[in-house]
C-alpha cells in the first residue's frame, strides 16, 4: 500500500510540474537611454512575478530601432512616453491632454481626444498600449528667472503666452531619459528664437545672465538637481506642452489578461519622483535590475 501511494504521489507531482508551463519567453526591449533600460527591467520583473519567463533585450538603439524590433516580433514590449510616441507615429496629431475633454462653455463643440485615445488610433496594426502612468509627468518644462516671473507676474505658460513672440528661449536636454521625437512644441507660445545649450547648468547660467529670456528643459527638473536654483518652473495645467506619461507598448496576443493587468498595476504605482530617484541611483552605480526589484518589492508588485 505504501509503495502504491508513493507511485501515485510521484505521478501526481509529475503531472503538476508538467502543467506548470510559463509559456514562451517574453522579451522586453530597451533603447539606449538609462530610463528605457530601467523601465524594461521594471516591466520584465513585474511580468516574471506572474510566472512568465522574461528577458531584457537592451541597447536596441533609438526609438525607430526598438519600435522596429517590436514590429518585427523580436521583442514583445517596450517602455515609452505617450506624447513622444504619438508625435513619432503621427506628426499631425492635435491631442495634448491626458484625458478626454469637452468644451466647458459650448457643449455642442466636438470632444477633444486625449493623447492616449489619439495614440491608440495611430498605433500600427497588432500593437496596443497599457494604461498610462498618471503619476508620471515627463513633459518639457518652461523656465523664467525668479526675478522676471515676479516682475511680470508670470507663473504659468498661459500667462507667458502673450509675451513669447518677444522672447528668445534656450533649450537644454535632460540626460538619461527617452529621446524627444522632435523639437518641443508649446501651444500658443511661439518664441522669437530658440538657442540650444549643452546641458541644464549652461541653460541656467544663460538665463541668470540675461543672455536669453526663457528656458526649456526637455524633461523633469528632478533629473538635474540644482539646475533650476534661482529659476521659476512655469505651471502648465492646460497642457500647452503635450502630456508625456510612461506606458508600455506591446504586441497583441502575446500577453494574457493577468500579465496586462500587471502592467496596469505598475502604471498605477509609478511616479515622476520615483522614476527620477531610480534613474539617479542607477547613474550612481546601482544595477538597474536590482533597482527595479527593490521598487517592485516596495510596491508589492
Protein Blocks (a to p, Z undefined) as FASTA:
>chain_A
ZZmmmmmmmmmmmmmmmmmcgbjaddddddfbfklmmmmmmmmmmmmmnopacdddehkb
pfklmmmmmmnomambdcddfklmmmmmmmmbcbfbfbdcddfklmmbccdddfklmmmm
mpcghiacddddfkbccbdcddddfklmmmnopabfklmmmmmmmpccdddddehiacdf
bdcddehiacfbdcddfbfklmmmmmmnomambdcdfbdfklmghjlgoiacdddfkoma
acddddddddehiacfklmmmmmmmmmmpcfklmmmmmmmmmnopafklmmmmmmmmnoZ
Z
